[in-house]
Amino acid sequence: MSDRVTAGLPDELGAVDQLLHRGEANPRTRSGIMVIEIFDRAPDWQRYRATYESASRRITRLRQKVVMPTLPTTAPRWVIDPDFNLDFHVRRLRAPEPGTLREVLDIAEVALQSPLDISRPLWSATLVEGLAGGRAAHIVHLSHAIVDGVGGVEMFASIYDIEPEPGPKPVLPLPIPQDLSSIELMREGLWRLPASVAGGVASLLGETAGVVRGALGNPVRTVTGAVGYLASGARVMRPAAPHSALLARRSLSSRTEAIDIRLADLHRAAGAAGGSINDAYLAGLCGALRRYHEAMGMPVGTLPLAVPVNLRSEDDPAGGNRFVGLNLAAPIGTADPARRIGRIRNQMIKRREEVALDITGAVAPVVSLLPDVLLESMAGSVVVSDVQASNVPVYPGDTYIAGVKVLRQYAVGPLPGVAMMAVLVSRGGYCTITTRYDRASITDPELFADCLRAGFDEVLELAGDPIPRCRPASFDPEPDVTADPSGDASIPSRPEPSAEVRS
């Protein structure tokens, strides 16, 4: 078995990966993934750089670029970049004063709003030094075409150590570079085109024959199944609730806000309402959005919320994208957090049963062939949610990079036409919840930050005494986030909950 993490990955981009790669050129469809990790101290620069030198030999995607054929005669291909330059991808900078997490998040925003160089491997790792309390951070930015969130956890696991000073690791040889131009790839596709067409026709005829035999054998079931699939596809693709007028505007400016919660506290709160951690997370986000809408004088009962669901099996390779989105009518107007959890859970169970759940993957091969101008015009019309919310479990224990401990991890997601992307990461006993939003939709950052904490505190109160609290994300490794017995919480005062708004 090869020691290379991506040895089993296909060289060709799948249809969904192609769409994500092509979207990198347009700021409205850009889908970069970003991870921010807080270190207990600054690592030695040469050791940090050597970590990625080793990683780029083990995780070959870090040395591969995408070659697009001049004409779409074949799929784009991952090739080992013959001009790979580690110093282009691994960088360092010093944070501006006062060196808090706010400055790190603002640095990350500039990177996410900037395109990745599609002529090179699609990633960067930036060490941020000079943070308060002697801390440091790093920001890992990569294209969604490389991997989705869950696959990324598996792919990048080899970067981390489980102790600060592990033993020496074997040095893998350099991957063999590949010179392949867009014209050469197009020519390869032309040479293989007759065989590909013949194989495709044979496969289509075989599938058609099978469908015909099935239809003749049981025509009622065949027609019913086709009608049911189309009806399911319509439910999957259309918005689950009316869009929020408050969150309607889009711009090219965004901001990120984050909070920390102990994982055990969120688990207790979820269990008290008969839900999962994911249900409690979505309920907290709904509570934050309810408070913000009410404070802005535009309360709503529901709004469309998309939740990516992992489709990976144990046999799937680490790279690429294997997820679908479940469209929910987020119960924004439900003030009671337990009822909110119940409504979310019922919808999640029902939506998972849709037979056309992966209809996006089914149509992606056709959509990926459309010219850029048509893809761009379609991008706005196919977005069916105001908010997307993802949940990525990472590593349960302590992890280290270049001898320094990772205290927290924050995941900052893309904004593919939505007003907000929220990501929960559970790691080392903590949950971090990061919300990145369009400034044209969320126009009062301080108010939203208060609403975000208050919305999750509503849910945490279900955990019982002592009542836990979330807190603004910071560098503090072990904060006191329980409520004061006198009634003064360890966070700023929050808006009072109002009566439930019915949809």
N, C-alpha and C positions, 0 to 999 in steps of 0.2 A: 504493500500500500504506500502511495506517495505521502511525503510529509507536507506537501503543499496543500493548504486549506482549500483552494479552488481548483484542485486537479480534476475534479469530476464535473466542472461546469461546462456548458456548451459554449462554443466559440461564437455562435450566432446570437444576436439579440432577439428575444421573443417580441411579439407584437406589442405587448404592453410596455416593455422596456424601450422599444423604439419610440413610442409616443412620448414617454418621459424624457428620453434623450433629446428629441426634437424640440420639446417644450423649453429646454434650457435657453434657447435663443430669445425667447419672448418674456419680458418681465411679468406678464400677466399669467403665464403658464409655467413659469419656472418652478421646479419642484425639488430644490435642494434639501437635504436632510442635514441637521446640525446637532452635534452633541457638545455640551459644555461640561467639563469636569473640573471640580475644585480640588486642589492638592493641599496637603497640610503644610507644605513648604515648596520652595522652588527646586526642581531637580537640576542636577548637573547638565549643562547644555549638550555636551558631547555624548553623554550617556542617553539623554533623551533622543538625540538625533540617531544614535545607533539603534535604538528601539525600533524606529521606523525603517532604517536600513534593513534590519533583520525581518521586520514585518513585510516589507515589500518583496522579499524573496520567498516568504512563506505564503502570503496572500497575493497571488499573482495579479488579481484585479488591480492592485495598487500600481502595477507597472504596465497595465494595458490601457490603450486608448481605443476609441471606436473609429473604424474606417467605414464611411458611407459610400456605397457605389454611386458613380456619377448618374446613372439611370437605375431605377429600381428593378434590376434583373435578378437580384438575390438579396438576402437579408444583410443588414450591416454586420460587421464582424469585430470582435475583440481581438486585438493583436498586441504582442509585447512591443512597447514603444522603443525603437532603436535609439532615440534621443532622450531617454528618460534621465531627468536631472532631479535628484532627491532634494537639492537645495531650493528648487522652485516650489516644492510641495510642503516642506517642513520649514517653518518660519518662527521668528520670535519677535516680540515687541514688549514695550513697557506701558502699563496702563496709566492713563492720566489720573491726577489726584481727584478724589481722596482714595482711589483704588478699591472701591467696593464692588459688589456683584453688579450694581447698576451700570458701572463703567464697562464691565465685561459683557453684559447683555447688549449695551449700545455698540460695542465693537462687533459683536456677533451680527447685529442687524445690518451693519454696513456690508459685511461679507455675504449675508443671505440675499441682500438686494443687488448684489453684483453677480454677473454671469461667470460660471466656470469656463475655463479655456477648453473648448471641445476638441482642440487639436492635440491635447495632452491627456494623460490619465486624469480622471474627473474627481479629484479630491485635494484637500490641503489639511495640514495640522499646524496650528499656531499656538506656541507657548506664550502665555501672558504673564509677565513678571511684574514685580513692584506693587503687589496688592497689600491691603491693610493686614496687619498682624503677621506679616511674613508669609502670607499665603501666595499661591500661584494657581493658575488655571490653564487649561488648554482647550482650544476650540477645533473640533474636527468637522469639516464641511465636505460632504460628498454628494454626488448626483444620485437621485432616486433610481436612475437607470441601473446603477450598480447593484442595489439591494434595497429591500424594504426594512422596516424597523426590526422585526423579529429575526429575519435572516442576518441582519447586521450584527446582532448580539452573538450569533453563532460564528459568523465569519471573523469577527474581530476579537474573539475570546483569547486567541493566542498572544495578543499584545500584552495582556495583563499577567502579573505574577500574584501568587497567593501568599507570598512572604516578601519582606523588603529586600532581602539579599539572597535570591535563589542561586542555585548552582549554575555553572556555565551551560549554555544551550548549544546544540550542534548548529554550525553555520552551513546553510544550504547554498549550493552553487547558484550563480546568477541565472535567471530564466533566459532562454535563447531569444535574442531580438528578432523581430520579423519586419521586413520591408515589404509593405503592401500599399499601393496607391489606390485611390478611388477608381481610376480608370481600369487598373488591373483587376480589381474586384468585380467591376462591371463586366469585363471580358470573361472572367471565370463564370459569372452567372449566365452569360450568353452561351458559352460552350455547354453548360449543363442544362440550359433551358429546354431543349427537346426532351431530354430524359425526365426532367422535373414535370413538364407538362403531361407527358405520357403517364408518369406515375400518379399525378394528380387526377387525371381523367379516369384511370383504372380504379383508383380509390373511390372517386365520386360515383362511378358506375356500380361498384360493389356496394357502397352505402345505399345508393338509390334502389338497387335490387332488393336489399334487405328491407328497406322501408316499404317497397311495393308488396313484397311477400307478407309483411306484417299487416299492411292495410287490407290486403285481400283476405287474410286469415281472420282479422277482427277489425272491420272498418269502423265500428262504433267507438271502440277503445282508441284507435288511431286518431280519429277526428277529435275525440274528447281530449286526448293528450295534447294535441297540437293547440287546440283552443285554450286549454289550461295553461300551457307554457306561455302563449302570447299574453294572456291575462296577467300571469305572474310577472312577465317582463315589463308590462305597463306599470304594475305596482312598484316594481323595483326602480324603474327609471324616473317616475314622476315624484315631485315633492310630496312629503308625507303631511305637510301642513302649509298654510299660507306663509309667505315670506314676511319678515319683520320690516316695516317701513323704516325703523330706526337704523337698521343694519344694511340698508340698501346701497349706499354709495361705496364706490371703490376708488382707490388711488394707488400710487406707487410708494406710499410712505407707511411704515408699520412700526410697532413697538411691542416689546415683550415684557410680561409680568410673571412672576413666579412665587409659589409658596411651598413650604415644607410641612409635612405631616408624618407622624410616626405611623408606620405600616400597621402595627398592632392596634392602634387607636381607630384607624379607618376600618380595619377588619371587624372590631367589636361593634362599631356603629352599623356596619352593613348587616352583620349577623342579627342584631337586635330588630331589624326591620325585615328579616327573611330574605336578604339579597346578597349579592356578591360584592367584592371590592369594586368591580367595574360598575355595578349598579349604583353604589354609593358615590363613586367618583362622578358619574354623569349627573346624579341628583345634586351634588354640590355645585357643579357647573351651571345647572339649571337655576339653582337658587341665586347664584351670582348674577345671571342674566336677568332674572325676575327683578331683583333689587335695582339693577342698573336701569332697566326699562321704566320702572316705576319712578325712580329718582329723576329721570329725564322727562316724565310726564307722558309716556307712551306705553302703558302696560299692555301686555299681550297674554293670551291664554296658552298658545303653543307656537313653536317655530320649527322649521325643518333642520334636523340634526343628523349628520352622517357619521357612522361609527365603522372604521375599518375593522374587518374580521380576518384573522389569519386562516389561510387554507393549507398551510404547509403540513406535509406528512413527514415521518421520520426518514423516508427515502428521498425527499426533495433535497437538491443541493442548497448550499448556504446562500448563494447569490440569486439575483433576479427578484421578481416581485410575484408573490402568491397571496393576494388578499382581495377581498371584495368589500364594498361599502353597504352597510345596512342603513336605510333611511328611516328615521324615527320622527314622530311628532313629539318633540321635546315638551314635557309638561311644565312649561315655564310658570304658568299661573297657579300651580299647585303649591300652596304655602307650606303644607305639612310635609316634612322631609320623609317620613315613613311612607306616606301615600305616594309621594313622588318616586321613591325607590320601587314600590310595587308596580306603578304604572310603567316605569322604564323596563323592569324585568319582564313584564308580560309582553311588551312590544318586542323586546330582544328575542324572546323565545319564538314568537309568532313569525318574525321576519326571517329567522334562520331556517324556517321550514319552506321558504319560497323555492320552487323548482328552478326558476330562472335567476337564482341568486348571482351566478357568475355570467350574466348576460354581457357585461362589459368586456370580459375576456373573450367571449364568443364573437363579438363584432370588431374587436381590436385589429385582427389581421386585415380587415377591409379598410378600416379607418386609418391605419398606419400608412396606407398607400396614397392617401389624399395629399395634394400639394399644401405647402405651408399656409398659403392665403386662405384656403378653405378650413384648415385646422384652426387657424386663429379666429375666423368668423364663427366657428362652431363652439369654441371654448366657453364663451359666455352663456350660450343657450343651453348647454348640457349640465351646467352646475345647478343641482337641485337642492342644495342645502345652504343655510346661512352660516352654520358652524360645523366644523369637523372635530372629532374627539378621538384620540388614539390612546391605547394602553399598552405599554411595553415592559414586561418584567425582565429584569437584567440579572444581576448576580447577587445571591443571598448573603455571601460573606464578604470579608475585607479583601480589597484588591489593591495592587500597587503597580505603578509605572515608573521605570527608571529609579527605583528605590524609594519613591515617595508615595504616601497613602492617598487614595481617592476618597475624599470626604462625601461628596455629593455628585450627582449627575443630573443635568437638566437637558431635555431634548426639545429643540426648537424646530417646529415643522414648517412646511411650505404653506402658502396661501393661494391655492389653485382656484381663484375666483370667489373664495368665501370671505366672510367678514372676520372669521376667527378660526385659528387652529389651536386646539388644546392637546397636550401630551402628558400623560402620567407615566412616570418611571418609578418602579419599585426596585430599590437596591440597598443592600446592607442595613435592612431594618427601617428604612425611610421611604416615603413617597415624596416625590417632587412633582408638582403640577405646574406646567409652563403654558401660558396662554400668549400666543402671538396674534395681534389683531391689526386690522387696517385702521389707520388713524382717521379715515373719512367716515368710518362707522362708529368707532368708539372714540369720541372727541374729548372726553374728560378723563385723563389717565389716573389722576388721584382718586376720583370717585370710583372708577372701576376697580382700582386696587383695593379700596375699602369693601366694595361689594363682593369681590372675589373671596376675601377672607371671611366675610360675614356669611356668604352662601355655604362655604364648607364648614364653618362653625355650627350652622344649623344642623348639618348632618352629624357632626361629631358629638353633639349633645345627646344623640341616641345611644352613645356608648355608656352613659350613666356616670355615676360618681367614681373617682374624681373626673369632672368633665374636662376632656382634652381640648386643646385649641390648635388651630394651624397658626403659622406665623409667616411673615414676609421672609422670603429666601435670603440667606446671609451666609457668612463663613463660619458661624458658630457651630461647632460639631455636636454639642449636646445642650440645646436650649431647653428652658423650662416653658413648656407650652400648655400647662394645665391652668384652669381658671383659678383665680384667687378666691378663697372661701368667703371673703368679704363682699364678693360680687364684682370686683374690679378685674377684668380679664387682662391678660398680658398682651393684648392687641388694642389698637385704637377703638373707640366706640363705633358701633355699627348701626346702620339704619334699622328701624323697627320693622318687623314683618307686617305685611298688610293682609287683608282678606284675600282668599283665593280668587283668581280671575279664571273664569270658565271659558273654554274655547267654544 
